[in-house]
Each structure stands twice: as structure tokens, then as C-alpha cells.
Amino acid sequence: MDKMSYFEIADDYVMDCGSYKTKDFLMYYLNTKFEEGLVQLKDDKDVNEMLKKHSNVLDVYTTAAQMSTLEAQLEAQPSMVATHISPTKTTNSSQNEIIVSETQQPFSLYDSFEESGLGSDTNEDETHEKDEINYSDIDDDGELKTSQTALLIYGKELELLKKNLVENFLIGSSEHVVETHNTNVDETYSSYEESDGDVNSPGESEEDDIRGKKYKVIVPVVDEVTDWSKWEWVVRNKVCYKCCFQRGYLQEEHGKNIQLTADFIADEMLSIFKARPHWPAKKIQGVKEKYKVIIGKWMAYKAKSYAHKKLHGSMKDHYSNMGSYLKALKDANPNSTFSL
């Protein structure tokens, strides 16, 4: 198979279906595995992958945001129904004429896009009639019908989701926006229906712009438009009560709300740590039986280190006192030699 490019496929589609006026132009092809669905064509690399997968039959489907002129005309045409009227029949009992009509299936219409997309040979056959009754290649392709049905269902669900989101947004915005001041009818009158301008276009003057008259109320605001007639004046002292003169201070040691910390566990079990320096962490976690609190393994190790520090002191303190200890020994016995 010859190499093809993305622009060649797009050019073939435009020649068959007419020009497209939008940039949202998408093309898809049916994958070899039906469960994977349609695959979008983006560039020449995707076209080469498509040619590798489909060596014999290749169906390319294109979609656009707006329909072409030819597709719009075909969609606007009503479905034609073939009606056959049989000749008049008479009976022996009565001479009344009875007309029998038989309604057949509607004509199957084809456009150039369906002919090129489905790979039919209708372009080569000049004697083919497009109004042939009960004939369609789409009925023979079950995978194509399933894919088209899935795309239609997805489009309807997407439109319904967008509609629900817009309705919820409008309902939420109407609930939160509160009109804080009374306005006259003349101020809120809008002449958009009578004018030819855009609905969202701003007014020519500041009086036409009523968007500033509505805003969200969070806290009471006092400004130039506040109605002071609704306020009630109450006489009060500047200093309400003596608690205003209390001086705040920090209480470092308190006996209430003692948290179960590692330091607290070390103080409570200091005697046990003194008798058993290598008390395992699993036993330390048994504190939950006494205080009804579950502690972790790292909490137990932390409590153990705090207990050893309180019993034996820290190594940093021991080594910091080593210099003064050696100096005292040399002063007591100058001829002695010390080695660490």
C-alpha cells in the first residue's frame, strides 16, 4: 500500500463532502480490535499506524463541529415513502369500488460521504439509482452500526451533562446573589429586547449598568449608601468590664488535660526502666491496658530513650565534663600521665 499523509485524507474528504468552515476537524478510523473503538487521526504518524493495521479494508470516519452544505441539505430532506395503489376491485354483492393501498419501506438515500466512507462501488457504477428501495451496505456492517450508535449515545449524554451543569450553575448563582438595596422599576428596566444590540453588551452610561447593584453580603458594611434610619443607637461605656484590664501570661505547668506523651510514659515507668534497661517495645506498648490508649512502636522507643536519659544522663553532658575532670586530675598530680 502506498504511503498516505494526513493532509491527503483531509483533502479527499473536502472534495467529497464540500468545504468545512471550522478548525475543529476530527478524523477517526475503526481499530482492528472492536472493543478499542475508534482511533483519532492527528498527524502522519497516526496515518502510518493505520495503514499497518488495515492492509485490505480501510474505513475512515470524519467529524466536524458544523455540518457541510451537502450534509445539511440531505438532513433537511424529509423521508420519502413509496405508495402503490392497486387497481379498483368490485364484488358481486355490491358494486362499490374499493381502493387498496400498500405502503412500502422508505427509500434509502446515500450521500457522497457515506459512499466514500463505506468503500462501496457506487461511484464507478453509473447506472446505480440512489432511490433504490430496501438496499443499504450499512446493514451488512454490524460493527459500524454499533460504533455509530455508541457515538450518538455519547453525544446525547454529553449534551445532557452540559445542560445539567448550566442549570445547576444558574440555580446556585440565583440563590447566593442577594439584592441589598431597593431599586425602582425604571432603574432595572432593560431595552435589550427592543434594541438590536448584543444582550451582554454594557450600557452607554453608568445609569444603564445595574451589575453593581447586586453583590454578596458577608458582613454588615457601612458606606455612603447606608440607611442610618434603620440603625438603633444604644448608650454604652467604652470599657465594658474589668476583664479588659487582665494581663495575659503563660502557664507552663498545669495539671489539667495531660496528654499521653513519651516524656509522661518515661516518668510513669522510670522504675521499670531502671530494673530492666532493655525492656522491649512490645511490653512498653502495654501501657494501653492502664491508660486505655494505644501507642505505636516509635512512641515506645522514644519513651525508652527519655527514660535512659533521665537515669544515666546524656552522652553529650558526659563528654563535655571530661575536660574539666582531666584538668582537676593534673592539678592534683602534675607528674601523672592520663590516656583516654
N, C-alpha and C positions, 0 to 999 in steps of 0.2 A: 504494500500500500504506500502511495506517495505521501511525503510529509505535508502536513497542513498547519496553518497558523491560526491563531485566534481571530485575526482581522479578516482572514478569508471566510471563516464561518459566519462572522458578523455581516460581511458584505453579501454573502448568499442569502442570509435571512432578510436583509433590507431589500434586495432585488425581488424576492418572492412576496413579501408582505407589505411593502411600502416603507416610507421613511418613518423613523421614530424621533419624537421631539424631546425625549428626556434622557438624562445621563444615567438613570437607574436602570440599566440594561443588563439583564442576567441571562445566562445560558446554562443549561443542565444537560446531562446525559444519564441514561439508565445504567446503573452498575451491573456487573455480571452476577453479583450476589443480590438477590431480590430484597433480603432483609436490610441491606445497607441503604436502599432507596436511591434517590437521585444525587448526583455529584455535580457541584458547580464548576464551571469553566472560568478561570480567572486570567490565565496567560498561556503562552505557547507550551510551557512545561506540562500544564494540565491537559492540553490537546494531545501531546505525545503520549502521555499515560493512557488517555482514552483510546488512541489508535492501537496501543499494545494490547489492551484488554479486548477490544472489539475488532477482530480481523475480518469477519464476514459481514455482519449486520451492524449498522451504526445508526442509532436514533438520537438526534439532538433536539432538545426542547428549549425554547427561549421564552422568557417572560419580560415584560416591561411594565413600568408604573402606569402608563397610559396606553390605550389600545390604538392601533393604527387605523387609518381611514378605511381600509378594506375590511378589517375585523369589525369595526363599528357598524358598517353597513350590513354585514352578514348577521350581527347580533340583533339589529333593528328589524330585520325581515321577519314577519310572522310565519309560523309553521303552516305549510300548505297541506291540505287534506284532499286526497283524491276521492271523488264521489262518482259512483257508477249507478246509473238509473236504468233498470231493466225495462223492456217494452211492456206495454199495457197488457194485462191479462183479464179475461172475462170468465164468468162462471155460468153454468146452465140455470141455476136457481135465480140469479139476479143479474141484470145487465150493467151493474155498476162497475166502473173501471177502478182497478186497484193498482197503484204505483208502488213498486218495491224498490227501495234504495239500499245500497250496500256501501258501507263506509270502510275504506281500507286504511292501512297504515300510512302515516305522513311520508312525504318524500325525504330521502336522505340527501342533504346538501353538503357539498365539500367546498372548501376554500383552498387557496394555493398553499397556505401554511400547513394544513393537515396533509395535503398530498406530498409535499416535500419532506415533512417530518416523519411520516409513516413509511416512507420508502415505497409507495405504490407506483405503478407504471401508468397512471392516468395521463401524465404529460406526454408520453410517447404515443398513446392511442388517441388519434384524432376523432374516432367515431364514438368515443365514450360519452354518454349523456350524464350530466350531473344530477338530473332529477330522476335517476333510476330508483325504483321502489324497492325497499327492504334489502338494500345492499350496503355493507359497510365493512371496511377492513378492521375497524376498531373492535368489533365484536369478537374477532378471532384472537386478539391480543389481550389476554386476561391481566397480565402484569401491568400493561399500560393503563387499563381501566382502573385497576386498584390504585396505581400511583396518582392518577388524576383525581380519583375520589378522595384520597388522603390529602392531597393539596387543597381541594375545595373545603374539606372539613377543617383543616388547619387555618385557612383564611377566614372562615366564619368564626372560629374560636378566637382568633386574634382580633377581629373587629369587635366581637362581644366583650373581650377583655378591655380593649381601649375604651369602649363605651362605658363600661362599669367604672373604670378609673376616672374618667371625666366626670361622671355623675357623683362619685364619692368626693372628688375634689371640690365640686361646686357646692355639695351639701355641707362639707366641712368648713369651707370659706364663708358660707352664709351664716353658719352657727357662731363663728368666732368674731365676725365683724359686727360691731355694735355702734349704732348711731348715738353719739353723745349729746348732740345739741338739736333742738327743734329747728327745722328749716321750713321755709314757706314752699308752697307748690310752685311758685314762679321760679324759685331758685333751682329746684330739681327738675324743671321741665327740660326735655331734650327734643330738639328738632331734627334728629338724625333720620327719622322716617320720612320727613318731608324734603330733606335735602339729598343731594346726590353724592355727598362726601362719604368717606370711609367711617364705619361705626367706631373704630378705635382711634380715629384721628383726634388730637386735642383741640380745644376751642381756641378761638382767636383772641379772647380776652381772659383775664383772671376770673371773671364772674362766671364764665361758662365751665370752668374746671371745678367740678364738685368732688374730685377724688380726695381732696384734703379734708373734707367734712366728715369722713369716716375713718376711724382708727381704733386700734385695740386698746382697751382700758386695763392697765395692770395695777397702778397705784393712783390715788387721788392726785390730780395735777392742779396747781394754782397758776394761772396765767392771765393774759389780758382779757380773755373771753369768759372768765369765771363769773358765775352768777352769785354775787355776795348776798343776795336777798334770801337765799336758802340756807345760809350758814347761821348757826346758833352760837352766840357769844356767851362764854362762861368765865366767871372771875376765878382765877386760881393763883396760888403762890408760885414764885419762881423756884423755890426749894420745896419739893413735895414732902419729904420726911427726912428724918435724921440718918437714914441708911445711906443717903447720898454722900455723907462725910466719912464712911467707913474706909479704912485703909486696907488694901488687899495685901496679903502676904502668902508665902508658900509654906505648906505643911509637908515637910519631907517625910516624917514618920507618923503614920496613922495606924490605928488598929482595926479599921473597918475595910471591908472589901479587899481582903488579902488574896492576891492571885497565887495560884499554884505554879510558882516559878522554880527554876533549877536551884537557886540560892535557898529558897524556902525548903525544898526537899533535902538539901545538904545539911541544913541546920536541924531538921527533924530527925534525920538518920545519921547524925555525926558519930554517935556511939557505935553504931553497927559498922560504919566505915572504919573506925579505929580498931575494932576487933577483927574485921575482915577487909583488909586493904584491897583485895582482888575480888570483891563481890561482883558477880556477873550482872550484866544489864537486864537479863530476863527477870532476875529476882528484884531488881530495882523497880521494874515495871509493876511489881505487885503493890505499889502504892495505891493503885486504883481500888483495891479492896478496902482501904482505910478511908480514902477521901472520895471515893466514887468518881474518880476522874481517870481517864485513860491517857497515858503519856506515851510518846514514841521512844524509839531506841536512842536517837540522838539526844533527846531530853535527858534520858538516864545517864548517858556518858557525860553530859555537861554537868549534871548534879554530882557525879563521881569526881570530876576534876575539881569542882568547887570545894568538895569535902576534903580532898587531899591537900589543897592549897591552904585551907584553914588549919589542918592538922600539922603539916610539915613546913608550911611557908612556900614561897615561890623560889625557883632556882635563880631568878634574877636578883632577888634580895640576898641570897646566899653568896653569889659571886661578887656582888657589889661591896659586901663587907669583908671580902678576902684581903684587900689591900691594907685596910686599917688593922686587921689581925696580924699580918706579917710585920707591919711596922712596930706593933707593940712587942712582938717576939724579939726583933732585932735590938730594940731599946733595952730589953731585959737581959739579953745575952748577945753582945756585939760580936763575939768570936764564933758564933754558931753559923752553920750553913743550912739553908732551907731549900728544898726542891719540891715542886708540885708534880 
